[in-house]
Amino acid sequence: MPSLFPTASALSAAFNSVSPYQLVQSPPKKRSPYTARQELYGAWSVVEDAENKAQQLSNAAAKEVEKASKTAQAQVGKIELYSAKYYATCTFGGLMACGITHWAVTPLDLVKCRRQVDSKLYRGNVDGWRKIIASDGWRGIYTGGSPTFFGYSIQGALKYGGYEFFKKFYSDLVGEENAYKYKTYVYLAGSASAEFFADIGLCPLEAVKVRMQTSMPPFATGTLDGIRKVTAAEGLGGLYKGLVPLWGRQIPYTMMKFASFETIVEIMYHRLPGKKSDYSTLAQTGVAFSGGYLAGILCAIVSHPADVMVSKLNTNRLKGEGFGAAVGRIYKDIGFGGLWNGLPVRIVMIGTLTGLQWLIYDSFKLFMGLPTTGGAPPPQEAK
C-alpha cells in the first residue's frame, strides 16, 4: 500500500537547496596571500576591543582633566600675562616640575655622586644598585631623596618663576624690537639671574643631599637631621660652603637649559606645518618634552665638570681651607679626566629629567589657561 506522505528522496528532489535537511557545500576557494586568516579573527576582535576601551578611557580622562582645568581657572580667575598672578602660577608650576622629577631620578644621582667621589666604587649603575640594595635594602637606592625633593622644589619654583620675570624685565629694558632681535641674549640673562637666586634656596639642602649620598653609611637619616648635624659641626656657613661651585654648575646649566630649549622649540615649530596655535595641547606638550630632552643633553655636558667639583668639595674640603686652594688640590688629585667621571649616566639622567620638567611645567600652564613656553612669533608678525 502506497504511503500517504512523500518520501525523503522526493522532498529532496522537490526543494533541493532550500530544504533544512540538505547541506550544500561550495567548492573550496584557493586563499590568496592577501586574504585575511579567519582563525585570527577572534584574537583581532579582542585586540580591537581593548583598543576601543583604552580610547574610551583616554577620552573620559581627557574630559575630566578639561573639567578640572575649567574649575581651577574659574576659581583663580583670569590670569593676565606678566601679572603677579601669572608669575605665581609659573612659580608653582616650576615647584611641581623640579621637585618630583629630581626625586624620581635619585637612584641614578646616588650612583653618579658616589662614582664622582670614587670612580672605582661601582662598575656601573646596575652594579651600584645591586651593592646598595645588598647593604642597605631597597630604600637605600633613595638615599638623599628627602633633601633632593625639598631642595629642588624650592630651586624649581625660584628658577621657573624667576625666569619668566627676568625674561620680561630684560625684554622691556631693551625694547620689543631688540628683545626679538637679540632674544638669545635675553634668554641667557633671564635664566642666569633666576638661577642666581634659586641656588641660594637650593644650597643648604644640596649640601645635605651630597653628604648623605657620598658617605657610607649615610651621615644623616633625613633632611632635618642632616641640617642639624652640619650646623652643629660647622655652623650655618657649612650649609653654604658649596654655594660658589653650585653657581658654577647651575648657572651655566640653566642658561643652556632655557636658551637651548627656547631655540629648539622655535626651530621645531618653524619646521612643522602651520603655526603653534594650530596644534593641540597634547602636541604642544610633546614638543615641550622633545625640546627639553635635547636641551638636557647639552646642559649635562656643559655643567658636568662643575657638578663633579661640587660633589668633591662637599665631601673632601678641609676645615678652614679656602675655596681656591680646595679646588686646586682636588683638581691635582683627579686631573682633567676626573672632571668627566659619570658623564654618560648624567646625560641620560639630565636629558630625561629636563624633558619631563618642561612637560610638567608647560602642561600646568595649559591647565591654567596659559600658553606654553617658546615658539613665539616675531613682534607684530611682520618684523
C-alpha positions as CSV (number, residue, x, y, z in Angstrom):
1,M,0.0,0.0,0.0
2,P,1.5,3.3,-1.0
3,S,2.4,5.8,1.7
4,L,0.3,8.9,2.2
5,F,3.4,11.1,2.8
6,P,6.2,11.9,0.3
7,T,9.5,10.1,0.8
8,A,12.7,11.9,1.9
9,S,14.1,11.5,-1.6
10,A,11.0,13.1,-3.1
11,L,11.3,16.1,-0.7
12,S,15.0,16.5,-1.6
13,A,14.3,16.5,-5.3
14,A,11.5,19.0,-5.0
15,F,13.1,21.6,-2.7
16,N,16.8,20.8,-3.1
17,S,18.9,23.7,-1.6
18,V,16.1,25.2,0.5
19,S,15.5,22.0,2.4
20,P,16.7,22.3,6.0
21,Y,17.9,18.7,5.7
22,Q,20.2,19.4,2.8
23,L,23.7,20.9,3.3
24,V,25.1,22.4,0.1
25,Q,28.9,22.8,0.2
26,S,30.5,25.1,-2.3
27,P,33.9,24.1,-3.7
28,P,36.8,25.4,-1.6
29,K,38.5,28.5,-2.9
30,K,42.2,29.0,-3.1
31,R,43.3,31.5,-0.5
32,S,45.4,34.4,-1.8
33,P,48.3,35.7,0.2
34,Y,46.2,38.9,0.8
35,T,43.2,37.1,2.3
36,A,42.8,37.6,6.0
37,R,43.3,34.5,8.1
38,Q,39.9,33.7,9.7
39,E,41.4,31.8,12.5
40,L,42.9,35.1,13.8
41,Y,39.6,36.9,13.8
42,G,38.9,36.1,17.4
43,A,42.3,37.5,18.6
44,W,41.8,40.5,16.4
45,S,38.4,41.2,17.9
46,V,39.9,41.0,21.4
47,V,42.7,43.4,20.5
48,E,40.4,45.8,18.8
49,D,38.0,45.7,21.7
50,A,40.9,46.5,24.1
51,E,42.0,49.4,21.9
52,N,38.4,50.8,21.9
53,K,38.2,50.5,25.6
54,A,41.5,52.2,26.1
55,Q,40.4,55.0,23.7
56,Q,37.2,55.4,25.7
57,L,39.1,55.6,29.0
58,S,41.5,58.1,27.4
59,N,38.6,60.3,26.2
60,A,37.0,60.1,29.6
61,A,40.2,61.1,31.3
62,A,40.7,64.0,28.9
63,K,37.2,65.2,29.7
64,E,37.8,65.0,33.4
65,V,41.1,66.9,33.1
66,E,39.3,69.6,30.9
67,K,36.6,69.8,33.6
68,A,39.2,70.2,36.4
69,S,41.0,72.8,34.3
70,K,37.9,74.9,33.8
71,T,37.1,74.6,37.5
72,A,40.6,75.7,38.5
73,Q,40.6,78.6,36.1
74,A,37.2,79.7,37.4
75,Q,38.4,79.6,41.0
76,V,41.6,81.5,40.2
77,G,40.1,83.9,37.8
78,K,41.6,85.2,34.5
79,I,45.4,85.2,34.6
80,E,46.8,88.2,32.7
81,L,50.2,87.6,31.2
82,Y,53.1,89.1,33.3
83,S,50.8,89.9,36.2
84,A,51.6,88.9,39.8
85,K,49.1,86.0,39.4
86,Y,50.9,84.9,36.2
87,Y,54.3,84.8,38.0
88,A,52.8,83.0,41.0
89,T,51.3,80.4,38.6
90,C,54.7,79.9,36.9
91,T,56.4,79.6,40.3
92,F,54.1,76.9,41.4
93,G,54.5,75.1,38.1
94,G,58.3,75.1,38.5
95,L,57.9,73.8,42.0
96,M,55.9,70.8,40.7
97,A,58.2,70.2,37.7
98,C,61.5,70.1,39.6
99,G,60.8,68.5,43.0
100,I,59.1,65.4,41.7
101,T,61.5,64.8,38.8
102,H,64.7,65.2,40.7
103,W,63.4,62.9,43.4
104,A,62.4,60.3,40.8
105,V,66.0,60.0,39.5
106,T,67.6,59.8,42.9
107,P,68.9,56.2,42.3
108,L,70.8,57.5,39.2
109,D,72.0,60.5,41.1
110,L,73.2,58.4,44.0
111,V,75.4,56.1,41.9
112,K,76.7,59.1,39.9
113,C,77.7,61.1,43.0
114,R,79.5,58.1,44.6
115,R,81.3,57.4,41.3
116,Q,82.4,61.0,41.1
117,V,84.0,60.7,44.6
118,D,85.4,57.3,43.9
119,S,85.4,56.1,40.3
120,K,86.4,52.6,41.3
121,L,83.5,52.1,43.7
122,Y,81.0,50.7,41.2
123,R,81.4,49.3,37.7
124,G,78.2,50.9,36.6
125,N,74.6,51.7,37.5
126,V,73.4,48.1,37.9
127,D,76.4,47.1,39.9
128,G,76.0,50.1,42.1
129,W,72.3,49.5,42.7
130,R,73.0,45.8,43.4
131,K,75.6,46.6,46.0
132,I,73.5,49.3,47.6
133,I,70.4,47.1,47.9
134,A,72.6,44.3,49.3
135,S,73.9,46.5,52.1
136,D,71.0,49.0,52.8
137,G,67.9,47.3,51.3
138,W,65.7,48.7,48.6
139,R,65.2,52.0,50.5
140,G,69.0,52.5,50.1
141,I,68.8,53.5,46.5
142,Y,66.7,56.5,47.5
143,T,69.4,57.8,50.0
144,G,69.3,61.6,49.8
145,G,65.8,61.6,48.3
146,S,64.3,63.8,51.0
147,P,66.7,66.8,50.7
148,T,66.6,66.3,46.9
149,F,62.8,66.7,46.8
150,F,62.6,69.8,49.1
151,G,65.8,71.4,47.7
152,Y,64.8,71.1,44.1
153,S,61.2,72.1,44.8
154,I,62.5,75.4,46.1
155,Q,65.0,75.7,43.3
156,G,62.4,74.9,40.6
157,A,60.0,77.5,42.0
158,L,62.5,80.3,42.0
159,K,64.1,79.2,38.7
160,Y,60.9,79.0,36.5
161,G,59.1,81.8,38.2
162,G,62.2,84.0,38.2
163,Y,63.0,83.2,34.5
164,E,59.5,84.4,33.4
165,F,60.0,87.6,35.5
166,F,63.6,88.3,34.3
167,K,62.8,87.5,30.7
168,K,60.1,90.1,30.7
169,F,62.2,92.5,32.7
170,Y,65.1,92.4,30.2
171,S,62.8,92.4,27.2
172,D,61.2,95.6,28.4
173,L,64.6,97.1,29.2
174,V,65.9,96.7,25.6
175,G,62.6,97.3,23.8
176,E,60.4,94.9,21.8
177,E,62.4,95.0,18.6
178,N,65.7,94.4,20.2
179,A,64.2,91.8,22.5
180,Y,63.3,89.8,19.5
181,K,66.5,90.6,17.6
182,Y,68.7,89.6,20.5
183,K,66.3,87.1,22.1
184,T,69.0,84.5,22.8
185,Y,70.9,87.0,25.0
186,V,67.6,87.8,26.7
187,Y,67.1,84.1,27.5
188,L,70.6,83.8,28.8
189,A,70.4,86.9,31.0
190,G,67.0,86.0,32.3
191,S,67.9,82.4,33.2
192,A,71.2,83.3,34.8
193,S,69.5,85.9,37.0
194,A,66.8,83.5,38.1
195,E,69.3,80.7,38.8
196,F,71.5,83.0,41.0
197,F,68.6,83.3,43.5
198,A,67.4,79.8,43.0
199,D,70.7,78.4,44.1
200,I,70.6,80.3,47.4
201,G,67.5,78.4,48.2
202,L,68.9,75.1,47.0
203,C,72.4,75.2,48.5
204,P,71.7,74.1,52.1
205,L,69.7,71.1,51.0
206,E,72.1,70.2,48.3
207,A,74.9,70.1,50.9
208,V,72.9,67.7,53.0
209,K,72.0,65.6,49.9
210,V,75.6,65.2,48.7
211,R,76.9,64.3,52.1
212,M,74.2,61.7,52.6
213,Q,74.9,60.2,49.2
214,T,78.7,60.2,49.3
215,S,79.2,58.9,52.9
216,M,78.7,55.2,53.7
217,P,76.8,54.7,55.8
218,P,74.9,58.0,55.2
219,F,75.8,60.6,57.8
220,A,72.2,61.5,58.4
221,T,68.8,59.9,58.5
222,G,66.9,62.7,56.8
223,T,66.8,66.4,55.8
224,L,66.4,67.9,59.3
225,D,68.8,65.5,60.9
226,G,71.4,66.4,58.2
227,I,70.9,70.2,58.6
228,R,71.3,69.8,62.4
229,K,74.5,67.8,62.1
230,V,76.1,70.2,59.6
231,T,75.3,73.3,61.6
232,A,76.4,71.7,64.8
233,A,79.8,70.9,63.4
234,E,80.4,73.9,61.1
235,G,77.7,76.5,61.8
236,L,75.4,77.9,59.1
237,G,78.4,78.5,56.9
238,G,78.7,74.8,56.5
239,L,75.4,74.7,54.6
240,Y,76.7,77.3,52.1
241,K,80.3,76.3,51.6
242,G,79.4,74.8,48.3
243,L,77.4,77.9,47.0
244,V,80.1,79.2,44.7
245,P,80.7,75.9,42.9
246,L,77.0,75.4,42.9
247,W,76.6,78.7,41.0
248,G,79.4,77.5,38.7
249,R,77.5,74.3,38.0
250,Q,73.9,75.5,37.9
251,I,74.1,78.9,36.2
252,P,75.7,77.6,33.0
253,Y,73.4,74.6,33.2
254,T,70.3,76.8,33.5
255,M,71.5,79.3,30.8
256,M,71.9,76.3,28.4
257,K,68.6,74.7,29.6
258,F,66.4,77.7,28.9
259,A,68.2,79.3,25.9
260,S,68.6,76.0,24.0
261,F,65.0,74.9,24.9
262,E,63.6,78.2,23.5
263,T,65.7,77.9,20.4
264,I,65.0,74.2,19.8
265,V,61.2,74.7,20.3
266,E,61.2,77.7,17.9
267,I,63.1,75.6,15.3
268,M,60.6,72.7,15.7
269,Y,57.6,74.9,15.2
270,H,59.3,76.5,12.2
271,R,59.8,73.1,10.6
272,L,56.3,71.9,11.3
273,P,53.5,72.9,9.0
274,G,51.2,75.7,10.3
275,K,51.6,77.8,13.4
276,K,52.0,76.8,17.1
277,S,48.4,77.8,17.7
278,D,47.2,75.2,15.2
279,Y,48.4,72.3,17.3
280,S,46.5,70.6,20.1
281,T,47.6,70.8,23.7
282,L,48.8,67.2,23.5
283,A,51.0,68.1,20.5
284,Q,52.4,71.2,22.2
285,T,53.4,69.3,25.3
286,G,55.0,66.7,23.1
287,V,57.1,69.4,21.6
288,A,58.0,70.6,25.1
289,F,59.2,67.2,26.1
290,S,61.3,66.7,22.9
291,G,62.8,70.1,23.2
292,G,63.5,69.7,26.9
293,Y,65.2,66.3,26.4
294,L,67.6,67.7,23.7
295,A,68.3,70.8,25.8
296,G,69.0,68.5,28.8
297,I,71.8,66.6,26.9
298,L,73.5,70.0,26.2
299,C,73.0,71.0,29.9
300,A,74.6,67.8,31.2
301,I,77.8,68.3,29.1
302,V,78.2,72.0,29.9
303,S,77.8,71.6,33.6
304,H,79.3,68.3,34.4
305,P,82.9,69.4,35.5
306,A,81.3,71.7,38.0
307,D,79.0,69.0,39.1
308,V,82.0,66.8,39.9
309,M,83.7,69.6,41.8
310,V,80.5,70.2,43.9
311,S,80.5,66.6,44.9
312,K,84.2,66.7,45.8
313,L,84.0,70.0,47.7
314,N,81.1,68.9,49.9
315,T,82.9,65.7,50.9
316,N,86.7,66.5,50.7
317,R,87.1,70.2,51.5
318,L,89.2,70.5,54.6
319,K,88.1,72.6,57.6
320,G,89.3,76.2,57.1
321,E,90.6,75.5,53.6
322,G,90.0,78.3,51.1
323,F,87.8,77.7,48.0
324,G,90.6,78.3,45.5
325,A,93.0,76.1,47.5
326,A,90.4,73.3,47.7
327,V,89.7,73.4,44.0
328,G,93.4,73.3,43.2
329,R,94.1,70.4,45.5
330,I,91.1,68.4,44.2
331,Y,92.0,69.0,40.5
332,K,95.5,67.9,41.2
333,D,94.2,64.7,42.6
334,I,91.7,63.8,39.9
335,G,93.1,65.6,36.8
336,F,91.1,66.8,33.8
337,G,89.8,63.3,33.1
338,G,88.4,63.0,36.6
339,L,86.1,66.0,35.9
340,W,84.2,63.9,33.5
341,N,83.5,60.8,35.7
342,G,79.9,59.7,35.4
343,L,79.1,61.8,32.3
344,P,77.1,59.1,30.4
345,V,74.9,58.5,33.4
346,R,74.3,62.2,33.9
347,I,73.4,62.7,30.2
348,V,70.7,60.0,30.5
349,M,69.5,61.4,33.8
350,I,69.5,65.1,32.9
351,G,68.0,64.5,29.4
352,T,65.1,62.6,30.9
353,L,64.7,64.9,33.8
354,T,64.8,68.1,31.8
355,G,62.3,66.7,29.2
356,L,59.9,65.7,32.0
357,Q,60.3,69.1,33.7
358,W,59.3,71.0,30.6
359,L,56.5,68.6,30.0
360,I,55.1,69.1,33.6
361,Y,55.7,72.8,33.5
362,D,54.0,73.5,30.2
363,S,51.2,71.1,30.9
364,F,50.4,73.0,34.1
365,K,50.5,76.3,32.2
366,L,48.0,74.9,29.7
367,F,45.9,73.6,32.6
368,M,45.7,77.1,34.0
369,G,44.8,78.6,30.6
370,L,48.3,79.9,29.8
371,P,50.3,79.4,26.6
372,T,53.2,77.0,26.5
373,T,56.8,78.3,26.6
374,G,58.7,79.1,23.4
375,G,57.9,79.2,19.7
376,A,56.6,82.8,19.9
377,P,56.3,84.7,16.5
378,P,58.2,87.9,15.8
379,P,56.6,91.1,17.3
380,Q,53.5,92.2,15.3
381,E,54.1,89.2,13.0
382,A,55.8,91.5,10.5
383,K,59.4,92.2,11.7
